[in-house]
Amino acid sequence: MSAAGGGRRSVEEQLARVLDAVRTLPGETRAIRDAAHRTLAEPATAAHDIPLFDNSAMDGFAVRATDVAAASEENPVTLRVVADLPAGVSDDPPLAAGEAARIMTGSPAPTAADAIVPFEDTAGGLADSLGEVRVLRAPAAAGAFIRRRGADLRSGDAVVHAGERLGAFQLSAAVAAGVESVTVTRAPRVAVVSTGSELLEPGESAARGRIPDSNGPLLELLVADADAEVVLVARVADDAEAVRTVTATAVERGADVIVFTGGVSAGAYEPVRGAFDGRGEVEFASVAMQPGKPQAFGVLDTGTLVFGLPGNPVSVAVSFEVFVRPALLALQGRTEIHRPRASFTADASWTPPPGRRQYLPAVVDLANRTVRPATAGGSGSHLAGGLARARAFAIVPAEVEAVAVGDAIDVMLVE
């Protein structure tokens, strides 16, 4: 184990161990509408041009630019309207000298036309213009307000590249380009297991010595946000055999990843450590970060990835973002596996822990690019209430002893 301070492993070393174990999941072909939020294993290529044909960018009149080049309000040019082209028609009317076609936005531009005069630049507008139209202002140049075929994409161009997520914008573009099916990686199947004899089901009445299991719901949503599928949610007591049993159940359900929370430290009742320590499959490490120092990771004989995260909610959130989420995206073959990061200015002062990189739940002001702690209670990993206000994590290097107002802070944006 490399030392990052006090015999601890660095965040980068731990993440490298995780990603070295990741193997991209197999691909499958899906209809484009059934592939939302999946990662492309192969590029989605355009089946046709965008636009499909030359079309009007305005409601107005398709004209020959030379016919109206001298038009002005003082000397309007009168054209004979010989065709009407609403959206959806395929007509391609010829235009002789002095002729025009009334046309709506998106309608195919006549081959004979080389400009569109918006109705605002005519007398009478669209309502009274099926016989003739008076043009008051000339188009700026030939080609004005005509969207040319293939100006956006050509048939055969990559619309969405391999390794990219098929989100709403990408799916829309693919459909517009005539893509009917795509090859995407399978969604990772994830089991979420909370450990702790003190845990209550969400909604159970709180009692002395018992606390709600907030980690389970937290991880369910974080896993879904990473475009993975939750196949098991479980809670087990502080019992190593219970951990072994739920592990077997997760494997039977086809889990590619099992995420445990709690039970990975060096205390007297650590069921995840008790179930795996010494067996060679899962390694327990101390990482130079706060929160999230105790981490466990390994690969079962079945190929299932196992993560053991600390039990406190903020530690779980941080550990997921730093280690688990990148692994889930790498399993999908995603080109970009890390959250966006940017430099912000500290809007408050705080003292980070010595010798460990801090990931502090933070509130950011995007307009002013400032950042401050999400809770006034400090950076304790148990301060779950502060997560409700956090939109980012402020990342403070281990060597920084204090953060002052005005300092530049590296920020990981999570919303």
Secondary structure, DSSP 8 states (H G I E B T S, - for coil): ---SSTT-B-HHHHHHHHHHT-----EEEEEGGG-TT-BBSS-EE-SS-BSSS-EESSSEEEE-GGGGTT--SSS-EEEEEEEEE-TT--------TTEEEEE-TTSB--TT--EEEEGGGEESTTTT-SSEEEE-S--SSTTTTEE-TTSSB-TT-EEE-TT-B--HHHHHHHHHTT--EEEEE---EEEEEEE-TTEE-TTS--BTTBEE--HHHHHHHHHHHTT-EEEEEEEE-S-HHHHHHHHHHHHHTT-SEEEEES--SSSS--HHHHHHTTSSSEEEEEBSEES--EEEEEE-TTS-EEEEE-SSHHHHHHHIIIIIHHHHHHHTT-S--S--EEEEEESS-B---TTSEEEEEEEEETTTTEEEES-TT-S-TT-GGGGGT-SEEEEE-TT---B-TT-EEEEEE--
